[in-house]
């Protein structure tokens, strides 16, 4: 079944996003969709603002990382709800709520497991470092997945809940974006990209280029060795 208002939930990992989270939650709630905000140890009023605008909230006492928050949201959806689709988006205003229907409508055309936003058609406002990092990591992950994915680092995505049940995610930081796609490809899932708006304002990125690049390559190496091990085991059996 395609993604519809009554079978889709929006999960928003957030850290100190009281300035933007209210309008994001309200815009989604006004569409008739359910919203779950994962407040990752914020020191501002993110939790209160999200609740006041109609979201459910899971709050961490300390900052545990975006990947951990995404996994927490997935765990909640799998164990405590009956939703068939889950949208993941950021709470800092870089993901426009107007693109929610764009992601959902893409599930009506063909059977897909993941719809991922593609910001790379409008890159004039994208910071140079982020642009080139994105181009490189998207090239690497596309090669690992065996299919072209123009914007693998885009956190704005719609995922079939049945697909999430097959994944064993362990990432705690921003490498969660790549890990989801790699595991989807390993399970022969269909990934589709759709154009979305590119929005960059005054927000400060939490991405640490050195740390997160290291984690990215660690993830790729782990996938490589696990794939080799799996092939050896199949030959021996």
N, C-alpha and C positions, 0 to 999 in steps of 0.2 A: 504493500500500500504506500502511496505517496505521502510526503510529509504534509500534515494538515494541522489546523489550529489545536484540535483536541488530542492529537497524538504526539505533539512536539513540545519539548521543554528547552528553555534557554539557560545555560549555565555560564556564569560570569565570575571567573577568578579575579579578585580585586585586592589591592593593597594601597591604602591611603587615597581612595578615589572619591571622597565625599563631594568634591567639586563637580564631578561629572556623573556619578552613578545614578543620581536621582532622575535626571532626564532620560537616561538610557533605560532604566527600569520602567519608568512611566510610559515611554514610547512603546515598549514591548508589551506591557500589560494592556495598553489601549488597543493593541492588535488582538487581544484575547488569549495571548500565550502565557503560560506559566513561566516564572523566572526563579532561579536559584542562584543566589550570590554566595560565593565562598570568600568570606572576609579573612584574608591571610595575615592575621595579626596586626591589623591597622591600628595606628595610634590616633587617628582622627575619628570623625563620625560616620564612616562608611557604613557600618552596620545599621545605625539608626536611620540614616537617609534611605538606605535600601528598603528597610522594613516599612518606613512611612510611605513609600511609593508603590508598595504592593508586592515586594519580593519575599521569598523565603530566604533565610540566611543561616549558613553554617559558619561559625566563627572559630578561628584558631587563636589560641592565646599568644602564640609567637609566630613570626614570619617563617614559613616552611618552604616557600618557593612555588612558582607557578605550576610546575609539573605535579607537585604533591597536591596542590589545590584542584587541578583538573582531575587527578585520580580520585580525590575525595568526592568530587561531583559525580563522576562516573559510578563510583561505589554506591552513592545514595540513589541514583537513578535506577541502577540494576536491582538493588535490594528492596527499595521502598516505594517504587512507582511502577506503572504499567505503560509508560511512554514508549513509543516505537522509534522516535527520532530525538536526537539531542544536538542542539546548536551550542557551540562554544564560541564566545566572543570576549574581547577585552573590555575592561571597565573604565579605560582612560579617555574615551572619546574618539579613538582612532578608527573604531568600527562603527559605521553609521547604521542605525536601526532600519533605515529605508532599504538596506540590502538584505534584511531577513527574508522578505518574500522572494527575492532573487534566488537565494539558496534553496528555499522550499519549492519554488516552481520548477527548478531543475530536476527534481525527483519525479516529475510527472512524465517526462519525455522518454525515459528508459530506466531499466533497473540498475541502480547504483547503490554503493555502500557509503561512499564519502563524497560530499560536495565541498570543495575548498575554494576560498576566495583567491582571486588573482589580481594583485595590485600593480603588476608590472606593465600594464598598458598605459598607466598614467603615473609617471615617475618624476615629474618636474619638481614636486615638493618633497620628494623622499631624500633624506640626508645621504650624502655621497657614500659614507662608510657603510651605511645600512644597505644601500643599493648594491654595491659591489659584493658585500658579504652575502647578500641574498642571492645574487646571481650565481656565485660560486657554490654555495651550499645547495641550491636548487639543482645545479648541474650534477653534483655528487649524488644527492638523494635520488634524483631521477634515474641515474645510472644503476644505483642499487635496486631501485624498485622495478627497473625494466620498462619504464614508461615515462613520457615527458610530463613533468609537473612544473609549470612556470614559476610558482611562488610557494615553495615547500614550507617556508617559514611563516606563512600567513596563519595566524591563530584563529581566524574567522572561518569556521567550518561547520558543516552539518553531517552528522554521522548516524548511521542506522544502529540502534541499540543492540540488535542481534549481532552486529559485527563487533561491537565493543565486548560482548561476552566471550569472544574468541581470543581477545588480546590479553597479554600478561605484561602490563606496563610497569616500569620501575623508575622512570626518570622523575627527578624532583625539581628540575629547573626548566629552562627554555628548550632543552633538547627533547622535551615531550612532543613538540611539533613534528620533528623528524621521526621519532620512535613510532608514533601512531601510523604514519604513512608506510614505514618499513614493515611493520607487522601486518598492515593491511595487505601489502603486496605479497608477503610471505604466505598469506592465507587466500591468495588469488581473488582478492576483493577488487571491485571496480571503483576507481577514483576519477572524478571529473572536476575540472576547474571552470569557474565562471567569473567574469569580470566584476569587480566591486570598486567602490570609491577609495581613493587614496587620501587620507586625512592626517596631516601633521600640524600640530599647534604648539602650545607652550609646554606640553607635558615633557617630563624628563624620563628617558628610557631607563628601565632597570636592567637592561642587557649589559653585561660586562664582556667586551669583545674577547679578551684573553681567556677568561674563565670559561665562557660559553663555547668558544671555538674549541678549546681543549675537550670539553664534554662532548661536543659534536663528533670529533674524531674518535674519541673513546667509544661512542655509540656505534660508529661505522665499523671500527675494528672488531668490536664485540659481535656485531652481525656477521662479519666476514668469517671469524673463527667458528661461530655457531653453525654457519652454513656448511663450512668444511667438515665439521664434526658430524653433522646430519648426513652429509653425502657419504662419509666413510662408514657410518653405521648402517646405511642402506646397502652398501656394497658387501658388508660383512654378513648381513642377515640373509 
